[in-house]
C-alpha cells in the first residue's frame, strides 16, 4: 500500500507543506488516524503566514497518537505521524523525540528530516538545524519538499547573518499569589507529651514544644527572567518574596526573600544547569536565617516522557541569633522520572536517591552525618477543560549519626511522609484558583523531631 497526502507544518513557521510517502504497510485503524490528522488541519494561505495557535482538535489528534507510543514507537510511519502531530500542536520537543527515532531507523527519509529540521527551528537550535539540512540531498526531493528545504535554509541564513545581539531574546514572567488557610502545627511541635519525656520541665519550654495552631494569611510574588544567549546557551534568573502571617500566633510570622541565577546549556536531549542562589528568612522573634547555595545538574530526556538527572548541590546556613546552629551541607544524587500507565492522565513516577553530609561550624555541636533515600510521584488529571485534580505523595528516610553530646539519640532515624492534593480552576490565561490540603508526618527515633502537620489553604493566583 502506498499513500501520499499533504500535511501542513503551520506551527513550524515554514511556508509550504510536506509529503508523506510511506512504503510500509499500515494497519487500517492507523490509516484512519492519518486521514483525521491530515483532513482536519487548516492550510495556510500565504507563504509568510504567521504561526497560528494549535486548535483543540489538533491537540486531540496528537494526544490520540501519543497514547499509542508504547505500542508503536520505532515504527517509521507512526513516528513520522506523531512528529507531525506534535509540531502542529506546538510541541517541538516531543516532535524531536519521535523524528529522531525515525532518522535512526530510516535515514533515507528526507521528509522526516525536513520535519525534524522544522522542529529544531522552533526550538531555536540552529546548529542542529544546519546539520540536518546539510544531510538532505535537495535533488532527491519533490518540488514542494524542495521549496520547504529552501525556506528552512533561508531562515537559517537569516539567523546567521544577524549580529549576535539580534539573536538574543529576553522574556519575563511571574505571578502574585494570595493565600488563606489553616495550619494545625505552625511550629512543628512534637507529637508526644514533653512532661512525660522530661519530668520537671518548665511550663515555658512545654509551651514551645507543643503544636501551635492558627489560621493564616499569605502573600507570595515571583518574577522570572530568561535570555537566550546562543542557540545552546540560556541565562535564567528569578526573585521571590513571601510573607506568611498567622492571625493570633504572631510570633510565627515569617518573611522570605530568595533569588537564583542559572546558566543552562542544552543540545539535543541533554541539559546541564549551573545555579547559584540565596535565601533569607526573617521571623517576628528577630530571628534571621541566611542560606546561600549552589548546584550543578545534568538531565537527559529519553523517549516516552522518561528523563534522568544527576545533581550535586551545597548550601551554607547562617543563624544570626543562634550561631551554634551554623552549618554547611552538600548533597549528591540522581532522579529518574518515568510515565506510569494508569487511568489518570499525566501521572509520572519520580524516583530519587540522595546522599550527603552536614558539618556544623561549632565543634561543641559536632558534625551530623546523614544519608537520605526517598521517592515521590505526582499526577494532574483534567476533570473538565478548566478544572484539574492534582495529587502528590512522597516518602523520605534520613539516617543521622549525631555527636556524642546527644548520647540517647546517637543514631537518629527519621521517616517522613508527605501527602497533598486538591483541585485547580483555571479561569483564563492569567487567573487561577486552587484548594489544597497538605499533610506531613515525620516519624523519628528522637521524640523531639516526631511531629505531624496538616495545612489546608485556598490560593488565588494572577500570572503574567
ZIWO-V476702 format. One record per residue. N is the residue number from 1. RES is the residue in three letters. PSI is psi in degrees with one decimal (999 if undefined). Layout:
# ZIWO-V476702
n:N res:RES psi:PSI
n:N res:RES psi:PSI
This chain:
# ZIWO-V476702
n:1 res:UNK psi:136.3
n:2 res:UNK psi:132.5
n:3 res:UNK psi:138.1
n:4 res:UNK psi:127.1
n:5 res:UNK psi:142.2
n:6 res:UNK psi:128.5
n:7 res:UNK psi:125.6
n:8 res:UNK psi:130.5
n:9 res:UNK psi:59.3
n:10 res:UNK psi:-29.7
n:11 res:UNK psi:-16.2
n:12 res:UNK psi:-10.7
n:13 res:UNK psi:21.5
n:14 res:UNK psi:150.5
n:15 res:UNK psi:-13.7
n:16 res:UNK psi:171.7
n:17 res:UNK psi:-174.4
n:18 res:UNK psi:159.6
n:19 res:UNK psi:134.3
n:20 res:UNK psi:115.2
n:21 res:UNK psi:114.6
n:22 res:UNK psi:125.2
n:23 res:UNK psi:7.1
n:24 res:UNK psi:149.7
n:25 res:UNK psi:129.0
n:26 res:UNK psi:134.4
n:27 res:UNK psi:155.8
n:28 res:UNK psi:-40.1
n:29 res:UNK psi:-32.3
n:30 res:UNK psi:-36.5
n:31 res:UNK psi:-34.3
n:32 res:UNK psi:-39.0
n:33 res:UNK psi:-38.1
n:34 res:UNK psi:-46.1
n:35 res:UNK psi:-40.9
n:36 res:UNK psi:-46.8
n:37 res:UNK psi:-38.8
n:38 res:UNK psi:-31.6
n:39 res:UNK psi:-20.1
n:40 res:UNK psi:-1.7
n:41 res:UNK psi:133.1
n:42 res:UNK psi:145.7
n:43 res:UNK psi:142.1
n:44 res:UNK psi:151.3
n:45 res:UNK psi:-8.0
n:46 res:UNK psi:152.7
n:47 res:UNK psi:-29.2
n:48 res:UNK psi:30.3
n:49 res:UNK psi:143.4
n:50 res:UNK psi:163.2
n:51 res:UNK psi:116.7
n:52 res:UNK psi:164.8
n:53 res:UNK psi:142.2
n:54 res:UNK psi:132.7
n:55 res:UNK psi:165.6
n:56 res:UNK psi:-39.0
n:57 res:UNK psi:-38.8
n:58 res:UNK psi:-44.4
n:59 res:UNK psi:-41.4
n:60 res:UNK psi:-39.2
n:61 res:UNK psi:-43.2
n:62 res:UNK psi:-43.3
n:63 res:UNK psi:-36.9
n:64 res:UNK psi:-41.1
n:65 res:UNK psi:-39.4
n:66 res:UNK psi:-31.6
n:67 res:UNK psi:-18.1
n:68 res:UNK psi:4.7
n:69 res:UNK psi:-37.5
n:70 res:UNK psi:-34.2
n:71 res:UNK psi:-30.6
n:72 res:UNK psi:-0.7
n:73 res:UNK psi:132.8
n:74 res:UNK psi:-16.8
n:75 res:UNK psi:118.3
n:76 res:UNK psi:-45.8
n:77 res:UNK psi:-41.9
n:78 res:UNK psi:-46.4
n:79 res:UNK psi:-35.9
n:80 res:UNK psi:-46.8
n:81 res:UNK psi:-40.5
n:82 res:UNK psi:-41.1
n:83 res:UNK psi:-43.0
n:84 res:UNK psi:-44.9
n:85 res:UNK psi:-38.0
n:86 res:UNK psi:-40.4
n:87 res:UNK psi:-45.6
n:88 res:UNK psi:-20.8
n:89 res:UNK psi:5.7
n:90 res:UNK psi:32.4
n:91 res:UNK psi:71.0
n:92 res:UNK psi:-33.0
n:93 res:UNK psi:-42.7
n:94 res:UNK psi:-34.8
n:95 res:UNK psi:-40.0
n:96 res:UNK psi:-42.6
n:97 res:UNK psi:-45.5
n:98 res:UNK psi:-43.5
n:99 res:UNK psi:-26.0
n:100 res:UNK psi:-37.2
n:101 res:UNK psi:-42.1
n:102 res:UNK psi:-40.1
n:103 res:UNK psi:-28.2
n:104 res:UNK psi:-46.0
n:105 res:UNK psi:-21.4
n:106 res:UNK psi:68.5
n:107 res:UNK psi:-15.3
n:108 res:UNK psi:-5.3
n:109 res:UNK psi:93.6
n:110 res:UNK psi:-32.2
n:111 res:UNK psi:-41.4
n:112 res:UNK psi:-37.1
n:113 res:UNK psi:-36.3
n:114 res:UNK psi:-42.4
n:115 res:UNK psi:-39.3
n:116 res:UNK psi:-40.2
n:117 res:UNK psi:-40.1
n:118 res:UNK psi:-35.9
n:119 res:UNK psi:-42.4
n:120 res:UNK psi:-30.0
n:121 res:UNK psi:-42.7
n:122 res:UNK psi:-37.4
n:123 res:UNK psi:-9.6
n:124 res:UNK psi:15.6
n:125 res:UNK psi:83.9
n:126 res:UNK psi:-30.2
n:127 res:UNK psi:-46.8
n:128 res:UNK psi:-38.0
n:129 res:UNK psi:-44.1
n:130 res:UNK psi:-41.8
n:131 res:UNK psi:-41.3
n:132 res:UNK psi:-43.8
n:133 res:UNK psi:-34.6
n:134 res:UNK psi:-27.0
n:135 res:UNK psi:-5.5
n:136 res:UNK psi:131.5
n:137 res:UNK psi:106.4
n:138 res:UNK psi:-23.9
n:139 res:UNK psi:-19.6
n:140 res:UNK psi:1.4
n:141 res:UNK psi:155.1
n:142 res:UNK psi:162.2
n:143 res:UNK psi:-42.3
n:144 res:UNK psi:-42.9
n:145 res:UNK psi:-34.6
n:146 res:UNK psi:-37.1
n:147 res:UNK psi:-40.1
n:148 res:UNK psi:-44.3
n:149 res:UNK psi:-43.6
n:150 res:UNK psi:-37.5
n:151 res:UNK psi:-43.1
n:152 res:UNK psi:-38.6
n:153 res:UNK psi:-39.5
n:154 res:UNK psi:-40.6
n:155 res:UNK psi:-39.9
n:156 res:UNK psi:-45.7
n:157 res:UNK psi:-37.4
n:158 res:UNK psi:-42.1
n:159 res:UNK psi:-39.3
n:160 res:UNK psi:-23.4
n:161 res:UNK psi:-15.7
n:162 res:UNK psi:148.8
n:163 res:UNK psi:157.9
n:164 res:UNK psi:-38.6
n:165 res:UNK psi:-28.8
n:166 res:UNK psi:-24.5
n:167 res:UNK psi:-6.5
n:168 res:UNK psi:128.3
n:169 res:UNK psi:131.0
n:170 res:UNK psi:151.4
n:171 res:UNK psi:145.3
n:172 res:UNK psi:143.6
n:173 res:UNK psi:169.9
n:174 res:UNK psi:-170.5
n:175 res:UNK psi:163.3
n:176 res:UNK psi:126.1
n:177 res:UNK psi:129.7
n:178 res:UNK psi:128.8
n:179 res:UNK psi:139.6
n:180 res:UNK psi:131.0
n:181 res:UNK psi:-173.0
n:182 res:UNK psi:129.9
n:183 res:UNK psi:121.6
n:184 res:UNK psi:3.5
n:185 res:UNK psi:71.6
n:186 res:UNK psi:-37.9
n:187 res:UNK psi:10.5
n:188 res:UNK psi:45.3
n:189 res:UNK psi:152.3
n:190 res:UNK psi:151.3
n:191 res:UNK psi:-33.7
n:192 res:UNK psi:163.3
n:193 res:UNK psi:113.2
n:194 res:UNK psi:-25.8
n:195 res:UNK psi:-25.4
n:196 res:UNK psi:-31.2
n:197 res:UNK psi:-35.7
n:198 res:UNK psi:82.4
n:199 res:UNK psi:138.7
n:200 res:UNK psi:3.4
n:201 res:UNK psi:146.8
n:202 res:UNK psi:155.8
n:203 res:UNK psi:-33.1
n:204 res:UNK psi:-42.8
n:205 res:UNK psi:-37.5
n:206 res:UNK psi:-41.5
n:207 res:UNK psi:-34.4
n:208 res:UNK psi:-32.0
n:209 res:UNK psi:-26.9
n:210 res:UNK psi:151.8
n:211 res:UNK psi:141.1
n:212 res:UNK psi:127.2
n:213 res:UNK psi:148.9
n:214 res:UNK psi:147.1
n:215 res:UNK psi:161.0
n:216 res:UNK psi:159.8
n:217 res:UNK psi:146.5
n:218 res:UNK psi:150.8
n:219 res:UNK psi:128.0
n:220 res:UNK psi:136.5
n:221 res:UNK psi:144.3
n:222 res:UNK psi:137.1
n:223 res:UNK psi:130.0
n:224 res:UNK psi:141.5
n:225 res:UNK psi:137.0
n:226 res:UNK psi:146.7
n:227 res:UNK psi:127.6
n:228 res:UNK psi:119.1
n:229 res:UNK psi:-46.5
n:230 res:UNK psi:176.3
n:231 res:UNK psi:-25.2
n:232 res:UNK psi:-17.5
n:233 res:UNK psi:138.1
n:234 res:UNK psi:153.4
n:235 res:UNK psi:133.8
n:236 res:UNK psi:146.6
n:237 res:UNK psi:147.2
n:238 res:UNK psi:151.8
n:239 res:UNK psi:129.4
n:240 res:UNK psi:150.7
n:241 res:UNK psi:140.6
n:242 res:UNK psi:139.1
n:243 res:UNK psi:134.2
n:244 res:UNK psi:122.0
n:245 res:UNK psi:111.3
n:246 res:UNK psi:152.4
n:247 res:UNK psi:-46.4
n:248 res:UNK psi:-43.7
n:249 res:UNK psi:68.9
n:250 res:UNK psi:-14.7
n:251 res:UNK psi:-16.1
n:252 res:UNK psi:20.1
n:253 res:UNK psi:134.9
n:254 res:UNK psi:147.0
n:255 res:UNK psi:131.2
n:256 res:UNK psi:136.1
n:257 res:UNK psi:126.3
n:258 res:UNK psi:153.7
n:259 res:UNK psi:154.7
n:260 res:UNK psi:148.7
n:261 res:UNK psi:125.0
n:262 res:UNK psi:141.6
n:263 res:UNK psi:123.4
n:264 res:UNK psi:133.1
n:265 res:UNK psi:133.1
n:266 res:UNK psi:142.5
n:267 res:UNK psi:126.2
n:268 res:UNK psi:-120.4
n:269 res:UNK psi:13.2
n:270 res:UNK psi:141.4
n:271 res:UNK psi:137.8
n:272 res:UNK psi:128.5
n:273 res:UNK psi:125.4
n:274 res:UNK psi:130.9
n:275 res:UNK psi:140.4
n:276 res:UNK psi:144.9
n:277 res:UNK psi:176.5
n:278 res:UNK psi:157.8
n:279 res:UNK psi:126.3
n:280 res:UNK psi:131.1
n:281 res:UNK psi:129.1
n:282 res:UNK psi:136.9
n:283 res:UNK psi:156.3
n:284 res:UNK psi:-17.7
n:285 res:UNK psi:23.6
n:286 res:UNK psi:32.9
n:287 res:UNK psi:133.8
n:288 res:UNK psi:137.4
n:289 res:UNK psi:130.6
n:290 res:UNK psi:136.5
n:291 res:UNK psi:81.3
n:292 res:UNK psi:148.1
n:293 res:UNK psi:161.5
n:294 res:UNK psi:149.4
n:295 res:UNK psi:157.9
n:296 res:UNK psi:130.5
n:297 res:UNK psi:137.6
n:298 res:UNK psi:134.0
n:299 res:UNK psi:136.6
n:300 res:UNK psi:122.1
n:301 res:UNK psi:120.2
n:302 res:UNK psi:-172.6
n:303 res:UNK psi:167.3
n:304 res:UNK psi:31.2
n:305 res:UNK psi:6.2
n:306 res:UNK psi:147.8
n:307 res:UNK psi:153.6
n:308 res:UNK psi:135.1
n:309 res:UNK psi:137.4
n:310 res:UNK psi:137.3
n:311 res:UNK psi:158.0
n:312 res:UNK psi:143.2
n:313 res:UNK psi:153.2
n:314 res:UNK psi:152.6
n:315 res:UNK psi:155.3
n:316 res:UNK psi:120.6
n:317 res:UNK psi:126.3
n:318 res:UNK psi:128.6
n:319 res:UNK psi:117.4
n:320 res:UNK psi:-41.8
n:321 res:UNK psi:-14.3
n:322 res:UNK psi:72.1
n:323 res:UNK psi:-19.4
n:324 res:UNK psi:-19.0
n:325 res:UNK psi:0.9
n:326 res:UNK psi:138.4
n:327 res:UNK psi:166.5
n:328 res:UNK psi:141.8
n:329 res:UNK psi:147.9
n:330 res:UNK psi:151.1
n:331 res:UNK psi:152.4
n:332 res:UNK psi:146.7
n:333 res:UNK psi:-164.3
n:334 res:UNK psi:158.9
n:335 res:UNK psi:130.9
n:336 res:UNK psi:125.0
n:337 res:UNK psi:136.0
n:338 res:UNK psi:135.1
n:339 res:UNK psi:152.2
n:340 res:UNK psi:119.4
n:341 res:UNK psi:122.3
n:342 res:UNK psi:170.8
n:343 res:UNK psi:-27.4
n:344 res:UNK psi:141.1
n:345 res:UNK psi:152.9
n:346 res:UNK psi:24.3
n:347 res:UNK psi:120.3
n:348 res:UNK psi:138.2
n:349 res:UNK psi:127.1
n:350 res:UNK psi:119.8
n:351 res:UNK psi:138.2
n:352 res:UNK psi:147.1
n:353 res:UNK psi:136.3
n:354 res:UNK psi:152.6
n:355 res:UNK psi:147.5
n:356 res:UNK psi:-171.7
n:357 res:UNK psi:145.4
n:358 res:UNK psi:131.0
n:359 res:UNK psi:125.8
n:360 res:UNK psi:143.9
n:361 res:UNK psi:-21.0
n:362 res:UNK psi:117.6
n:363 res:UNK psi:-26.7
n:364 res:UNK psi:-28.6
n:365 res:UNK psi:-29.5
n:366 res:UNK psi:175.4
n:367 res:UNK psi:119.2
n:368 res:UNK psi:120.4
n:369 res:UNK psi:134.1
n:370 res:UNK psi:152.3
n:371 res:UNK psi:149.2
n:372 res:UNK psi:138.0
n:373 res:UNK psi:136.8
n:374 res:UNK psi:170.8
n:375 res:UNK psi:158.9
n:376 res:UNK psi:160.6
n:377 res:UNK psi:163.4
n:378 res:UNK psi:158.3
n:379 res:UNK psi:142.6
n:380 res:UNK psi:110.0
n:381 res:UNK psi:120.9
n:382 res:UNK psi:124.8
n:383 res:UNK psi:-42.2
n:384 res:UNK psi:-172.4
n:385 res:UNK psi:-31.1
n:386 res:UNK psi:-7.1
n:387 res:UNK psi:127.9
n:388 res:UNK psi:144.6
n:389 res:UNK psi:133.0
n:390 res:UNK psi:141.7
n:391 res:UNK psi:141.5
n:392 res:UNK psi:145.7
n:393 res:UNK psi:144.5
n:394 res:UNK psi:149.2
n:395 res:UNK psi:138.5
n:396 res:UNK psi:141.1
n:397 res:UNK psi:132.3
n:398 res:UNK psi:131.1
n:399 res:UNK psi:115.8
n:400 res:UNK psi:152.2
n:401 res:UNK psi:97.0
n:402 res:UNK psi:167.4
n:403 res:UNK psi:158.3
n:404 res:UNK psi:-11.6
n:405 res:UNK psi:-17.1
n:406 res:UNK psi:71.2
n:407 res:UNK psi:-29.1
n:408 res:UNK psi:-15.6
n:409 res:UNK psi:39.7
n:410 res:UNK psi:-37.5
n:411 res:UNK psi:85.4
n:412 res:UNK psi:138.6
n:413 res:UNK psi:131.4
n:414 res:UNK psi:139.3
n:415 res:UNK psi:117.8
n:416 res:UNK psi:133.4
n:417 res:UNK psi:125.1
n:418 res:UNK psi:126.9
n:419 res:UNK psi:137.3
n:420 res:UNK psi:153.6
n:421 res:UNK psi:164.9
n:422 res:UNK psi:-168.8
n:423 res:UNK psi:148.7
n:424 res:UNK psi:132.0
n:425 res:UNK psi:119.5
n:426 res:UNK psi:102.7
n:427 res:UNK psi:-44.6
n:428 res:UNK psi:-165.3
n:429 res:UNK psi:-27.4
n:430 res:UNK psi:-36.1
n:431 res:UNK psi:137.2
n:432 res:UNK psi:158.4
n:433 res:UNK psi:133.4
n:434 res:UNK psi:145.1
n:435 res:UNK psi:123.8
n:436 res:UNK psi:159.5
n:437 res:UNK psi:132.7
n:438 res:UNK psi:135.9
n:439 res:UNK psi:133.2
n:440 res:UNK psi:129.7
n:441 res:UNK psi:115.4
n:442 res:UNK psi:110.9
n:443 res:UNK psi:124.8
n:444 res:UNK psi:147.8
n:445 res:UNK psi:-15.1
n:446 res:UNK psi:111.8
n:447 res:UNK psi:-27.5
n:448 res:UNK psi:-26.0
n:449 res:UNK psi:4.6
n:450 res:UNK psi:119.9
n:451 res:UNK psi:166.3
n:452 res:UNK psi:153.3
n:453 res:UNK psi:131.7
n:454 res:UNK psi:130.0
n:455 res:UNK psi:123.8
n:456 res:UNK psi:137.2
n:457 res:UNK psi:153.1
n:458 res:UNK psi:124.5
n:459 res:UNK psi:124.9
n:460 res:UNK psi:124.0
n:461 res:UNK psi:137.4
n:462 res:UNK psi:122.3
n:463 res:UNK psi:153.8
n:464 res:UNK psi:999
